[in-house]
Structures are given as structure tokens and as C-alpha cells.
Amino acid sequence: MNIFKISSKNLVRNKLTTILNIILVAFGVGILSILFLASTQISNKLEKNAKDIDLVVGAKGSPLQLILSSVYHIDYPTGNIPAKDAFKLMQNPLVKRAVPLALGDNYNGYRIVGTDSTFSNLYGLSIQKGSFWHKDLEVTLGSTVALTSGLKIGDSFFGAHGLTGNGDVHKQHAYRVKGILKPQGNITDNLILTNIGSVYKMHEEKHAEGHSHISAEGAKEINDKEITALLIQYKSPMSVILFPRMVNQSTNMQAASPAMESARLFSLIGVGIDTLQWFAIFIMGIAALSIFISLYNAMKERKYDLAIMRCLGASKSKLFFLIMFEGVLVTFIGACLGLLIGHVALEVIGAHQESSQAKLTGLTAIPQEVYLIWIGLFIGTLASLIPAMQIYKVDIAETLTKNR
């Protein structure tokens, strides 16, 4: 009991230094935790949302902007393309599947996407309640849209022009909810799906009621129309070489690869992530040095206490592990606190994000976070090793004589 009483007195005496060390470790681990969580979520979102999409065809401009607007729905489109030209590409023998997209409106920040049944097939969508849209002005909601908006089957709402905000509301026509999708874990959870004819109707005073979509039967009807983009699936490996070149060189449209542009985007993000990672490692290095210095200095102050503990029967090995435990405990507490701070901070960041499509969350965990705990324990062990070894150099008689 005396051993633990003396040990606790030493811990109280150095509590300010201990708290500082915990804060330093927590700060470094917190930054690394945020980076790991954010980069993993971004990477997963990029991969899930671009799955089975080999190419995107749209108006000329920035390829990255085209991918962000048509696949990830987090940017403005580069423009529109003639529907008749898009129809020709859809019939190309190099194309296995082509999904038309017509963008331009939103409801409370959620994008209204005009498309056809091929979109459902591409993403493997299934209905939770109701049914898919069939006629103009009928919509099917993504699961997140239904949850946050409170819209139910049979409800009506007005869309607004633009991809964000509700400034210019189309009050001449109301959308009617026909169905709600099952959660997919991708961008479709945040979309409102309808047919392309609905998008046309919203921007025209006169439009015939019907089942507007791009098809062989309706090709003549859409000669004077426009769409935003095409999502392309290749039929064969040869398409990878021939089709993008044909689009870029022989048409007024551009072809962009989601895989290439996503890799480019992640490399740009990665520059900042790498910088912050090194900064966090630097902070944890300072924490390790601080723990080492505080324990080393504390050893000098504790020589008399340690000598008394030896006289009370404590072995050198027991004192060695006691000091090691102190350093490891500090970094363990700091690492756990840092993980908690990282998750809370990312959840706060996600709650204040304007774009619901790219929202981050701290209510998740990844396997890499376990390594942060082990890194903290390693730092504590390393920083405590040399101070703990000093216990073997304590001369009991000399120390007690000097402090008599």
C-alpha cells in the first residue's frame, strides 16, 4: 500500500506536466484520426459512386467538373449537349449501356435528376415503398431525401431552378412522390429521380403529357432538346481505346473517365492530407520528447522516494514497470482522447457541410484507428524506457544519506 501511496503523490506533483503530455498526444492522434476517417470516406464515396461507369460524355470544359457534376453531383455541369447527338452515341456498337442525365433543378438542395430506367439498372436500385416513376412529374426519392425532407408517397412539392437553394421555384408544375428507394450507401440516396420529360416540362410552358425519354421511338421528338450528360458502360476492352478518342475528336462533346479524374482529384487532396499527417506526427514527436523529459526529470526528484520504496520491499523490476506504466498510461489516455476528439470534430464538420452529397461523418470507425492506439503505446514505451532504466542506477544508501 505504501508503494502506491508514494507513487500517487508523485503523480499528483507532476499532474500539470502529465495533462500537457496527454493534450499533445490527443492533439496529434486527433488530427491523424480526422485524416484517416475523411480520406477513407472520400475514397469509398469516389469508388462506390463511380462503380460500373466507364466514361462520362458531356459538354466541353473541365473533365473533372464534368465528373463531379454527373457522377458525384457536387459541382455544376459544364453545359448541355444536343439530345440527338447523345442518342447517336447511345446506339454506338462500342457502348454496352448509356444512361442519359438531365440536371438543372433541386428541392431543398437535393438534386432532381431526369433519367430513364437504365439509371436504376446501372446502380442496382430497388424500391422500399411505392414504385418507380412512370409519367412526367412523378418522382422516386432517395432514402436520405425522404428521411430529411419528410416527404411521403403521394405528397407533392415544387422544384427550384439551379442545383442549390430555393430562389426560383417552378410553381407552374408540382412533382408527385411515387416511391422511395432502399438505402444504397451511394449518391443515389441523395437524389430525386424522375424522367427527362419532367425536366423539359419544368422549363417549358407547353409540353405534352407522356412518358418522355430518349429512345428509338422518341428520337424525332428530342431533336431540338438537350440533356446534361451520358454515363457510359463499355461493351468491350477495345472501347476503352476507340470510344473516348472518337467522342473528343469527332463531336462537339467531351469524354471524361471517372477513374482517371477521381485519381487526379484524390492526388490533389492527398497533398494537403500528407502535409497534415506530417504535422500530426511532428506533434506526437514533441509529445514523446516531452514525456521523456518529464519522466527523466521526475526520476531525479523521485530518487529519495524510490529509495524508500526499495527499503519497503519493492524490487527494481517492479519500480521499472511502474515508471514504464506511467508513460504508457499517459499516451494511452491521450490516444483514446484523440480518437474521441477526431470523431466528434469530423461529425461537427459534416454537420456544417453545405453539400449533402459529400457529407462526412464521425459516427463510423475504420480498422486503421487501432494502429493509432498502438502508436500511442509505442511512443509511451519508447519515451519511458530510458527514465525507467535509471532505477537500476539508484544507490539506496547514498540517496537516503543525502536526503537525511
C-alpha positions in Angstrom: 0.0 0.0 0.0 2.9 2.4 0.8 4.3 1.9 -2.7 1.1 3.0 -4.3 0.7 6.0 -1.9 4.1 7.3 -2.7 3.5 6.7 -6.4 0.2 8.6 -6.3 1.9 11.5 -4.5 4.4 11.7 -7.4 1.6 11.6 -10.0 -0.2 14.5 -8.2 3.0 16.5 -8.0 3.5 16.2 -11.8 -0.1 16.4 -12.8 0.3 19.6 -14.9 3.0 18.1 -17.0 1.0 14.9 -17.3 -2.0 16.8 -18.5 0.1 18.7 -21.0 1.5 15.4 -22.3 -2.0 13.9 -22.7 -3.1 17.0 -24.6 -0.2 16.8 -27.0 -0.8 13.1 -27.7 -4.5 13.7 -28.1 -3.9 16.6 -30.5 -1.7 14.5 -32.7 -3.9 11.4 -32.7 -7.0 13.6 -33.2 -5.5 15.1 -36.4 -4.5 11.7 -37.7 -7.9 10.3 -36.8 -9.7 13.0 -38.8 -7.4 12.5 -41.8 -7.8 8.7 -41.8 -11.6 9.0 -41.4 -12.0 11.7 -44.0 -9.7 10.2 -46.6 -11.2 6.8 -46.2 -14.8 8.1 -46.6 -13.9 10.2 -49.6 -12.1 7.3 -51.2 -15.1 5.0 -50.6 -17.5 7.5 -51.9 -15.5 8.0 -55.1 -15.3 4.3 -55.6 -19.0 3.5 -54.8 -20.4 6.3 -56.9 -18.3 5.6 -60.0 -18.8 1.9 -59.9 -19.7 0.4 -63.3 -19.3 3.9 -65.0 -16.5 3.7 -67.6 -17.0 7.1 -69.2 -19.0 10.3 -68.9 -19.9 12.3 -72.1 -20.9 15.9 -71.7 -20.3 19.5 -72.9 -16.7 20.6 -73.5 -15.0 22.1 -70.5 -13.2 20.8 -67.4 -13.2 17.0 -67.4 -13.0 17.0 -63.6 -16.0 19.3 -63.4 -18.0 17.0 -65.7 -17.3 14.0 -63.5 -18.0 15.9 -60.3 -21.4 17.1 -61.6 -22.6 14.0 -63.4 -21.2 11.2 -61.2 -20.8 12.7 -57.7 -23.3 15.6 -58.1 -21.2 18.1 -56.2 -20.4 20.6 -58.9 -22.2 22.5 -61.7 -22.4 20.9 -65.1 -20.1 22.1 -67.9 -23.2 22.7 -70.0 -25.7 20.8 -72.1 -25.3 18.6 -75.2 -27.8 18.1 -78.0 -30.1 15.1 -77.3 -29.9 13.9 -80.9 -26.1 13.7 -80.7 -26.4 11.8 -77.4 -28.9 9.4 -79.0 -26.4 8.6 -81.7 -23.7 7.8 -79.1 -26.1 5.6 -77.2 -26.6 3.5 -80.4 -22.8 3.1 -80.9 -21.8 -0.6 -81.1 -18.9 0.1 -78.7 -21.4 1.0 -76.0 -23.0 -1.6 -73.7 -25.2 0.8 -71.7 -25.7 4.5 -71.9 -27.6 6.4 -69.2 -28.9 9.9 -70.0 -28.9 12.6 -67.3 -30.8 15.9 -67.4 -29.9 18.2 -64.5 -30.8 21.8 -63.6 -33.3 21.8 -60.6 -33.3 20.9 -56.9 -35.5 20.6 -53.9 -34.1 21.9 -50.7 -30.6 21.3 -52.0 -31.3 17.8 -53.3 -30.8 17.4 -57.0 -33.6 16.5 -59.3 -32.2 14.1 -61.9 -34.0 13.4 -65.1 -33.1 10.0 -66.5 -34.7 6.7 -67.6 -34.9 3.1 -66.3 -31.2 2.4 -67.3 -30.2 4.5 -64.3 -31.9 2.1 -61.9 -30.2 -0.8 -63.6 -26.8 0.9 -63.5 -26.9 1.5 -59.7 -29.0 -1.6 -58.9 -31.7 0.4 -57.3 -34.7 -1.2 -55.5 -37.9 0.2 -54.1 -38.6 0.4 -50.3 -42.0 1.9 -50.7 -44.2 2.7 -53.6 -42.9 2.4 -57.1 -40.5 3.9 -59.7 -41.7 7.0 -61.6 -43.6 6.3 -64.8 -45.1 9.6 -66.1 -44.0 13.2 -66.3 -43.8 14.9 -62.9 -43.6 11.7 -61.0 -40.5 11.2 -58.8 -38.8 8.5 -56.8 -36.9 9.7 -53.7 -33.5 8.6 -52.4 -33.7 7.3 -48.9 -31.8 10.2 -47.4 -34.0 12.7 -49.2 -37.2 11.0 -47.9 -35.8 10.9 -44.3 -34.7 14.5 -44.1 -37.5 16.1 -46.2 -40.3 14.2 -44.6 -41.9 13.6 -48.0 -44.2 10.6 -48.2 -45.9 8.6 -51.0 -48.5 10.8 -52.7 -47.0 14.1 -51.4 -46.4 17.0 -53.9 -43.6 19.6 -53.9 -42.2 22.3 -56.2 -38.7 22.1 -57.6 -36.5 25.2 -57.8 -34.2 26.2 -60.7 -30.5 25.6 -60.1 -28.6 23.0 -58.2 -28.7 24.7 -54.8 -31.2 26.9 -53.0 -34.9 27.6 -53.5 -34.7 31.0 -55.1 -36.5 30.4 -58.4 -39.3 27.9 -57.7 -41.2 26.3 -60.6 -44.7 26.8 -59.2 -46.4 26.1 -62.5 -45.8 22.3 -62.0 -45.6 20.2 -58.9 -43.8 16.9 -58.6 -45.6 13.9 -57.0 -43.8 11.3 -55.0 -44.4 7.8 -56.3 -41.8 5.9 -54.4 -38.9 5.8 -52.0 -35.7 3.8 -52.7 -34.0 1.5 -50.3 -30.7 2.9 -48.8 -27.9 2.2 -51.3 -24.9 3.8 -49.5 -24.0 5.9 -52.5 -25.0 9.1 -54.2 -28.5 7.9 -55.2 -29.6 8.2 -51.5 -29.4 12.0 -52.0 -31.1 12.3 -55.4 -34.7 12.8 -56.6 -35.2 10.7 -59.7 -37.7 11.4 -62.5 -37.9 11.1 -66.3 -36.3 13.6 -68.7 -39.7 14.8 -69.8 -40.3 16.2 -66.4 -37.2 18.3 -66.6 -38.2 19.6 -70.0 -41.7 20.4 -68.7 -40.3 22.5 -65.9 -38.6 24.7 -68.4 -41.4 25.0 -71.0 -44.9 26.4 -70.7 -46.3 23.9 -73.1 -45.4 20.3 -73.1 -47.5 17.2 -73.9 -48.2 14.8 -71.0 -46.5 11.5 -71.6 -43.6 9.2 -70.9 -40.7 11.3 -72.3 -37.4 9.5 -72.6 -34.6 9.0 -75.1 -35.4 6.0 -77.2 -35.6 5.0 -80.8 -39.3 5.7 -80.9 -38.8 9.2 -79.5 -35.7 10.2 -81.4 -37.5 12.6 -83.6 -39.2 14.3 -80.7 -35.9 15.2 -79.0 -34.0 16.6 -82.0 -34.4 20.1 -80.6 -33.8 19.1 -76.9 -30.7 19.0 -74.8 -29.5 16.8 -71.9 -26.7 17.3 -69.5 -24.5 14.1 -69.8 -24.3 10.4 -70.6 -23.0 7.8 -68.3 -21.3 5.1 -70.5 -20.5 1.4 -69.9 -18.2 -0.1 -72.4 -19.1 -3.3 -74.4 -15.5 -4.5 -74.8 -11.9 -3.6 -73.9 -11.5 -2.2 -77.4 -14.0 0.6 -76.4 -11.5 2.0 -73.9 -9.2 3.0 -76.7 -11.6 3.9 -79.5 -14.6 5.4 -77.9 -13.2 8.4 -75.9 -11.0 9.4 -78.9 -13.9 9.2 -81.2 -16.0 11.4 -78.9 -13.3 14.0 -78.3 -12.1 14.3 -81.9 -15.3 13.8 -84.0 -18.0 15.6 -81.9 -18.6 18.8 -80.0 -18.7 16.9 -76.8 -16.0 15.6 -74.4 -15.4 12.3 -72.8 -14.0 12.0 -69.3 -13.0 8.9 -67.4 -14.3 8.8 -63.7 -11.3 6.6 -62.8 -8.7 9.0 -64.1 -10.4 12.1 -62.8 -11.1 10.6 -59.4 -7.4 9.6 -59.1 -6.4 13.1 -60.1 -8.8 14.6 -57.6 -7.6 12.3 -54.8 -3.9 13.2 -55.6 -4.8 16.9 -55.2 -6.5 16.2 -51.9 -3.6 13.9 -50.9 -1.1 16.8 -51.0 -2.9 18.5 -48.1 -3.5 15.3 -46.3 0.2 14.4 -46.4 1.1 17.8 -45.0 -1.3 17.5 -42.1 -0.2 13.9 -41.4 3.5 15.0 -41.1 2.3 17.9 -38.9 0.4 15.4 -36.6 3.5 13.1 -36.5 5.6 16.1 -35.5 3.2 17.0 -32.7 3.3 13.4 -31.5 7.1 13.5 -31.6 7.0 16.6 -29.4 4.7 14.7 -27.1 7.2 11.8 -26.9 10.1 14.2 -26.2 8.0 15.9 -23.5 7.1 12.6 -21.8 10.8 11.6 -21.9 12.0 14.9 -20.4 9.3 15.0 -17.7 9.9 11.4 -16.6 13.7 11.8 -16.7 13.5 15.0 -14.6 10.9 13.3 -12.3 13.4 10.5 -11.7 15.9 12.9 -10.2 13.2 14.3 -7.9 11.9 10.8 -7.0 15.3 9.2 -6.1 14.5 9.5 -2.4 11.0 8.1 -2.8 12.3 5.3 -4.9 15.0 4.5 -2.4 12.3 4.3 0.4 10.2 2.1 -1.8 13.2 -0.2 -2.3 13.5 -0.3 1.5 9.9 -1.2 1.8 10.4 -4.2 -0.3 9.8 -3.1 -3.9 12.1 -4.7 -6.4 14.0 -2.9 -9.2 11.9 -4.7 -11.8 8.6 -3.6 -10.1 9.7 0.0 -10.0 10.9 -0.2 -13.6 7.5 -1.4 -14.8 5.8 1.2 -12.5 7.6 4.0 -14.3 7.0 2.4 -17.7 3.3 2.1 -16.9 3.1 5.8 -16.1 4.5 6.8 -19.5 2.3 4.2 -21.4 -0.8 5.2 -19.4 -0.3 8.9 -20.4 -0.1 8.1 -24.1 -2.9 5.6 -24.0 -5.3 8.1 -22.4 -4.1 10.7 -24.9 -4.6 8.3 -27.8 -8.2 7.4 -26.7 -9.0 11.1 -26.1 -7.6 11.9 -29.5 -9.8 9.4 -31.2 -12.8 10.8 -29.5 -11.9 14.3 -30.4 -11.3 13.2 -34.0 -14.7 11.6 -34.4 -16.5 14.5 -32.7 -14.7 17.1 -34.8 -15.5 15.2 -38.1 -19.1 14.9 -37.1 -19.3 18.7 -36.5 -17.5 19.3 -39.8 -20.0 17.1 -41.6 -23.0 18.8 -39.9 -21.9 22.1 -41.3 -21.1 20.9 -44.8 -23.3 22.6 -47.4 -23.3 19.7 -49.8 -25.3 16.7 -48.6 -23.8 14.6 -51.4 -20.3 14.7 -50.0 -21.2 14.8 -46.3 -18.6 13.3 -43.9 -19.5 11.7 -40.6 -17.7 10.9 -37.4 -20.2 8.2 -36.5 -18.1 5.4 -38.1 -14.9 3.6 -37.4 -12.1 2.2 -39.5 -9.5 -0.5 -38.8 -6.6 1.9 -39.2 -7.6 3.7 -36.0 -6.4 0.7 -34.0 -2.9 1.5 -35.2 -3.2 4.9 -33.6 -3.7 3.3 -30.2 -0.7 1.0 -30.8 1.4 4.0 -32.0 0.5 5.8 -28.8 1.5 2.8 -26.7 4.8 2.6 -28.6 5.6 6.2 -28.1 4.8 5.9 -24.3 7.0 2.8 -24.1 9.9 4.4 -26.0 9.7 7.7 -24.1 9.6 5.9 -20.7 12.4 3.3 -21.4 15.5 5.4 -20.6 14.0 7.1 -17.5 12.8 3.7 -16.2 16.2 2.2 -16.7 17.6 4.8 -14.3 16.0 2.9 -11.4 18.8 0.4 -11.7 21.3 3.2 -11.0 19.8 4.4 -7.8 22.1 3.8 -4.8 19.8 3.4 -1.8 22.4 4.2 1.0 23.8 7.2 -0.8 20.3 8.6 -1.6 19.0 8.2 1.9 22.1 9.7 3.4 22.0 12.8 1.2 18.3 13.4 2.0 18.6 12.8 5.7 
